[in-house]
Amino acid sequence: MDEAAASRARQEADPDPAVGGIAVDRLRSIIERVERLEEERKALADDIKDIFAEAKSAGFDVKVVRQIIRLRKQEPAEVEEMETLLDLYRRALGM
């Protein structure tokens, strides 16, 4: 039995609604919600990793795909400004 399961078993055996002025049920609820969300986040991260592996196997450059995703999150004006500066810096360096 893992540590979290052992802790839950102890809590269920001693269902005191308030310990030291703490609302135990409320605290337990908050902690369990965060734990569920962390599990979901890990599952989502695994799904994203699988999608990038699929993109790579289809011949796409994953670094470029990630960059495009990052750019799509930005405002169009910010992207345009960045591209203008990038072009200016490249020309200044003779690239």
Steps between C-alpha positions, in 0.01 A plus 500: 500500500646836406533786744197692369274195526624430854430860597146480360438176689609664828276799428200280434563311823499826701235724340532791745334794316732761652852453630675797652239733352554364148199387300632154412242423231566830324878451516470142374276616216749766391794262512315226310392748231859614453617138485240420231602806297868403526413153370306658212792734426738204481260316269473810279878539491530136393240559227689806374823302499330231290374762253850643458632146443230457234602830338864391497416163346299684233815694408428830672772689687374499858702809597331697224156366594560611861608844377187536289284406799681764707447761226128420471461583870634852443318800366549556124659841563757345734586233243537760226726716718716201590529391136592856395774519763624153412524601134676825592753318722564238230566768238728685744702181543504428126290188529 
